[in-house]
Structures are given as C-alpha cells and as structure tokens.
Amino acid sequence: MKPDFEKRLIQTLEELNAKVDALIQVVAISSRREKILKGKTKTDQIVILSDLGISKKLVALIVGSTPGAVSARLSQLKAKKRGAEEAKEVEEKSEVNESEQRR
C-alpha cells in the first residue's frame, strides 16, 4: 500500500470509530434516559451526561439544547464552584486567624 492511502485509511477508520462510540453512547443513554434524567432540571441533566463523558454535542442533542448553550452552562457551573471553593478558603483562613488571635 502507498503511504498516502494508508494515512487516509487510518484517518477514516479513526473517524468511523469515533462515530460508532458516539452512537453507542446515545443508545446507552436513550435506553436508560427515563431512569437517569427523569425529574431532573436541564442543568442537572447536562451535568449528569457530561460527567458520563458524553460530548457537548451529544448532550445538547439529548437535552434539547445547543452545544454552545451546554458549554456555556458547564462553564458557569465551573466558575460558580470555583467561587464557592475560594469563599470557603477565605472563611477557613479567617477562622484560623481568629483562633490564633484568641490565644
């Protein structure tokens, strides 16, 4: 085989593999969608599906949104979590300082 042909063949197989993986994820989630996502908010659904390793594009398809909206929501949640962690650190440092001042 020629090197160019082999390169294209490998690339095509990798693309096909990615599509098959995506299809497997969709089928797996679809079959258990009611159990996993029932009664959850769209945000909770996005988090659950994202935590399962599903791409933003597929998450959007499953929850009825766009990949951009899914990405934005995940970014907002990450920033909110980071802010809460920073606030907790500040509070802990403040408590340590107060404790040291009482001694």
C-alpha positions in Angstrom: 0.0 0.0 0.0 1.1 3.5 -0.6 1.8 5.7 2.4 -0.9 8.3 1.4 -3.5 5.6 1.1 -2.6 4.1 4.5 -2.8 7.5 6.1 -6.2 8.2 4.7 -7.4 4.7 5.6 -6.2 5.1 9.2 -7.9 8.6 9.4 -11.1 7.2 8.0 -11.1 4.3 10.5 -10.5 6.7 13.4 -13.4 8.9 12.3 -15.6 5.8 11.9 -14.6 4.6 15.4 -15.5 8.0 16.9 -18.9 7.9 15.3 -19.5 4.3 16.5 -18.5 5.4 20.0 -20.9 8.3 19.9 -23.7 6.0 18.6 -23.1 3.6 21.5 -23.3 6.4 24.0 -26.6 7.7 22.5 -28.1 4.2 22.5 -27.0 3.5 26.1 -28.3 6.8 27.4 -31.6 6.6 25.4 -32.4 3.2 26.7 -32.0 4.4 30.3 -33.0 8.1 29.8 -36.1 7.8 31.9 -34.3 6.4 34.9 -31.3 8.7 34.7 -32.8 12.0 33.7 -36.5 11.9 34.8 -37.5 14.7 37.0 -34.1 16.5 36.7 -33.6 20.0 35.6 -32.0 20.7 32.3 -28.9 21.9 34.1 -28.8 18.6 36.2 -29.2 16.6 33.0 -26.3 18.4 31.4 -24.1 17.8 34.4 -25.0 14.1 34.6 -24.4 13.5 30.9 -21.2 15.5 30.9 -19.9 13.5 33.9 -20.6 10.3 31.9 -18.1 11.6 29.4 -20.6 12.4 26.7 -19.6 15.1 24.2 -21.3 18.5 24.4 -22.8 17.9 21.0 -24.5 14.7 22.1 -25.5 16.2 25.5 -27.2 19.1 23.6 -29.0 16.6 21.4 -30.3 14.6 24.3 -31.5 17.5 26.4 -32.8 19.6 23.5 -30.3 22.4 23.5 -27.3 23.6 21.5 -23.6 22.6 22.1 -22.9 26.3 22.8 -25.5 26.5 25.4 -24.3 23.3 27.0 -20.7 24.6 27.0 -21.8 27.9 28.5 -23.8 26.2 31.3 -20.9 24.0 32.2 -18.6 27.0 32.3 -21.0 28.9 34.5 -21.2 25.9 36.9 -17.4 25.5 36.9 -17.0 29.2 37.8 -19.7 29.1 40.5 -18.0 26.0 42.0 -14.6 27.8 41.9 -16.0 30.9 43.5 -17.6 28.7 46.3 -14.3 27.0 46.9 -12.4 30.3 47.1 -15.0 31.7 49.5 -14.6 28.6 51.7 -10.8 29.0 51.7 -11.2 32.7 52.8 -13.6 31.6 55.5 -11.2 28.9 56.8 -8.3 31.4 56.8 -10.4 33.9 58.7 -11.3 31.2 61.3 -7.7 30.3 61.7 -6.7 33.9 62.2 -9.4 34.5 64.8 -8.4 31.3 66.6 -4.7 32.5 66.7 -5.7 35.9 68.0 -7.6 34.4 70.9 -4.5 32.6 72.1 
